[in-house]
């Protein structure tokens, strides 16, 4: 099966080359690489052309990843469409590892294992722990039950005919990857997780950008809950179970965080002992999957374990925006008392050109592009990919 790659890009002059080099280095080459230069004010289009990609530029900024991908869909010739974010680097054998999932004609969507490209700040380090835990614990369990909760939008492949069946990438929610993953399974198709196919994504390096991304993710999750929960219960009960467990985890998160204080005030346990009990339980729950993940990914174990404290910073942000999204998207928005999130905001700053050693791939040398004057419009709509 031929693979058409679609890369939505908005002001990705610096980050795009690493993505395109990883695509050109694939052991199983893509049939075509399409970059959607979605209203960029920099040299995104020139950079993409220098790597031999087909560049499509809409007449105006479309404002979301799904809309940019749908702009490219009529130009895709392959039986499979691989959506790749412009800040994501694929392992050289990503397509080779992912494509066999589609030997099962029931599989409509498949995605691999996502890890962080950079671990420089506390927010990136915390996200790295979340990814290591989630993609080596939650995702394999969900996959074993043939009900993955989401195929990551930064590196998912889709059957083109199924995409056309659904009218393209969904634009009705703020997270098209989860919407399509749930919709496909409700319709009777299968979604697959391929743990051996690895991709590295650039995640928010500062708190403001992390807040924007998490706000979008959590709002999108509850938008999908509102849209899909009833058909999930009747047509895909196992997926409904994972969704219900995720909601339950959100609901009890504040109580779990307050457990040391409750033990001290309610059971008169010494504060140090209460905190030690809570912290010990946490380590018992998260450390074994992280040790396995470090061994599987060949990462320095001590470095992984040293990043564990950082995950509590990102979890605090997750909990706040999860509760906010629950209240707005499930309670207030249906009653007309609030508006659902529809603005696609950028979840990171411009991607640096630096690529970490573990994410580097052999590449073709691209011609040098002379600098050109930068455009500075008064307002550039911000958008990003997962």
N, C-alpha and C positions, 0 to 999 in steps of 0.2 A: 504494500500500500504506500502510495506517495504521501509525503508530509509537506503541508504548506505551513510555514511559520509566520505568525502575525505578531509584530512588536509595536504596540501603541507608544508613542513618544511625544512628550511635551517638554521642550527645553532640556534635552538630554545629550547635549554636545559632548560633555565630559564622560558621562557614564555609559553611553551607548557603545563605544568601541569594545569594551570588555565583553558585553553581551554578544555583539556580532562576531567577535573572534571565537567565542565559545561555540557559536552556531556553525561557523565555517570549519571548526575543528572536529565536528561530529564524525564518529567512525561510520555511521550510517547517514550520509548526507541528506539534507532536506531537499525536496524538489524545488522549492522556492522560498525566499525570505522577503516578506513584505513589511516595511516600516511605515506606519501611519504618522506622518509629521503633523501632529494635531495643533496647529496654530503656534508653533515655536517661534520665538523671537531671536534664537541663536542659530548656529549652523548645524542643527540636528539633521536636516535633509541632506546637506553636503556631506556630512560624515557618513550617513547611511549609504549614499551613492558610492562613496570611495571604497566601501567594502562590497560593492556589487549588489546591494539590496535594491529591490523595487521600492520606490518611494511614492506614497500617495499623500497628497496634501489637501485636506478639505478646504472649502472656501472660507471657513471660519472655524474657530476653536469649538469643538463639539462638547467639551466639558466633562466627559466621563470616559472611563476605559471601555465600557460596554459599547458606547456609541462609536468610538474609534475602531473597535474590533468589527462592528457591524459594517462600518464603511469599507473595510477590507474584504469582508466575506465574499462578495460577488466576484472578486478577483482571485480567490483561492481555487487552485486546480486540483489539489491533492484530495484523496479520500479522507485524510485526517488533517485536522487544523490544530496546530500547536500554538497556544497563546503564551507568549513569553514577555514578562515585564522588561522595560528598558534598563532596570537596575539589577537584573538577575543574570547570573552566570551559570551555565549548565556544564556538568561533567562531560568529558568528551564522548562517553558512551550513553548519554542520556536517552537519545532517540532509540538507540539499539536496545537498551534495557526496557524502554517503555512500550515500544511498538508491539511486542508479542502479546501484551494484554488484550489487544484487539483481535487476536486469533479466535477468541470467543465472540461469536457474532452478537451476543447479547450485551457486550460491554460497549457503552456509548461514550464514556468519559474515563480518563485515567490520569493520574498525576504521581509524581515521585516524592522523595524525601527532601524537605526544604531545611537548610541550615543558614546561619547568619554569615554574611561575608566579612563583617567587621566586628571586633569586640574591643573597641577603644574606650567607650564611655559606660557608665553604670547602666544606662538604658539598653545599650546594645548587649552588654553582658547578661543582663536580666532576660532579654529576649532570647539569647542563645540557650539559656537554661530551659526556657519555655519550649523552644523548638526541640531540643534534645529529648526532653521528657515526653512531649506530645507525640512526636513522630516515632518514638521507640516504645511507647506504652499505649496511649489512647488509640492512635491510628492503626497499629497492627491488630488490636483487639476488635475495633470496628470493622476492619477489613476481613478478619476471620469470620465475622458474622455477616459478611457481604453487605454491609451498610455503613460505608465511610460517611462521616458527617459533612465533610467538605473536601473537594479536590482543589488544591491551592491554585488560585487564579494566576499566580506568577509563572506557572510551568505546567499547565494542564493541556492535555490533548483531547480532541473531540472528533467523533465521526461527523463529517460535514453534512451528511444527509439528515442526521438527528438534529444538528443545529438548525438546518433549514426547516425541519419539522416543527421546531419550537419558535420559528420566526427570528432566528439569530440569537445573539447573546441577550439575556433579559435586561431590560432597562427600567423595570418597574420598582426594583429595590436598589439600595446603594452598594450592595455586594453581589455582583452578578455570578461569581463562582459558586457561592452557597445556593443561590436561587436555582441555578442550572443543575447542580448536584442533586438537590432535593427533587426538582421537577422531573428529571430523568428517571430517578428511582421510583417515583410515584407512578410514572407512565409505564413501568415494567422493564425499563432498561437497567443495566448494571453499571455501577461505578467501581473502579479498581484503584487500589493503592499499591504502588510498586516501590518497595523500600530500597531496592538496589539502584534505582535511578535517582541521582542526587543533583540538587540545584542549590546555589547559594544566593540569597537575597540581601539587598542592602536595607537595613531597618533604621527606624528613627534614632538619631544620635543625640537629640536634645529632648527635654521634657515637652516644650511646646509642640514639636512635631509628633512626639509619641501620643500626646493627648488628641491631636487631630486624627491620627490613624485609628487609635482605639475607639474614639467616639464613633467613627464611621463603621468600624467592625461591629461594635456592640449594637448600634442602631440597625445595621443591616441584619444582624442575627435576629433581633426581635421583629423586624419587618417580615422576615421569612417565617418566623413562628406564627405571626398573625395571619399570614397568607396561606401557609401550608399545613398547619398542625392538624386540622380536621382530616384532610385526605391522608396524611401520614398515619394517623391512628387506624384508619380503615384499610389502607393499601400497603403500608410499609411500617408495621408496628415495631420492628427492631430499631429502625432509624428513629421512630418516635420515642423509643426508650432512651437512646443516647441524647436526644434533644431535651427530654424531661430531666435526665440526670444533670445536664449542663445548667438548666434553669435552677434545679435544686442546689447545685454547687454555688450559684450566684446568690441564692436566697440565704444560705447558711454561712457564707463567707464572713460577713461582719461578726456573727456570733463566734466563729472559730478564732477570728483575730482578737476578740475580746476575752477569750477563754482564760488567759493568765490572770486578768483582773477579776473575772468571775470566781476563779478558784481562791483568790486571795480574799475577796470580800464575802463570798458566800460560804466557803468551806474553811476560811481562816488559815489557808495554806500560806506559809512564808512566801513572799514575792519571788525570791530567788529560786525556791523550789518549784513554784508554779511555772515560772518562765522556763526553767530547765526541763520540766515535764513536757511543756508545749513544744519547745525546740527539739527535744529528743524524739517526740512523736513525728514532727515534721521531717526530720532527717531519716527516720525509719521508713517513711512513706516515699520520699523522693530520691534517696540516695541509690538504692539498688537499680532502678531504671537508668539513672545517670551513669553509673559504673558500666552497665551494659552498653549504653549509647556511646560512651567514650571509647570502649574497646571496639565496637562496631565501626565507628568512624575514625579510629586510630588517632584519637586526640589525647594530649597529655592529661592524665587523670587528675593530677593535682591542680592543674589550671582550671579544669571543669569544676572541681569541687570548690575552688576558691571563688568562683563566680556565683555560688549559691546565694550568699546574702543579697546580691544585686536583684535577684528575682522578686524579692519582697517589695522593692520599689516599683517594679512594673506591675506586680499584682495589686498594689494599692490603687494605681491608676486604672487597671482593669476593673476592679470592684466598683470604684466610683462611677465610671461611665456605664458599666453594666446595669447598675441600679437606676441610673438616670435614663438609660434607654428603655428599661423595663417600664418605668413610670410613664414616659412619654409615648413610646411606640405601642405599648399594649393597653394602657389605660386612657391617657389623655387624648391622643390622636384619634382613636376611634370615636370618641365622644365630641370631637370637634373643638377641644379645649387647647390643643397644641398642634403644631405642624410637624410632620415627619421630616427627618433629615433627607434632603435631596441634593445638597451642595457637595460636590466631590472636591475635597480639599487635599492639598499636598501633605503627605505624611513624612517627608524628609526634605532636607536641603538638596541642592544639586549634588549628584553623585560624584565623588572624587574619582580621578583617573586611576588611582592606585588600586591594584588587585592583590589580595592576600596570597601568600605562597600556596596555600592549600587549594585555592580556587583558580590558580593559573592553568591555562591550557595552551598547547601549541597553536600558533596562529599564522595566518598569512600577513605579510607586511603590507599595510595600506599606504597609499601615496600620501605625502604631506600636503596638507591644505593650508594655503596662506591665510593669515588672519584677515578678517573682514570687519568693517565697522559694525558695532553692536547696535541693534535697535533698542530704544528705550521708551516703549509706549507707557502712557500714564497708568494703565491698568492691564495686567495680563491675568486672565482667569487661571487659578491654580488647580492643578489636578495631578493625580499620581496613580500608581499601580500598587497592588498589594505589597 
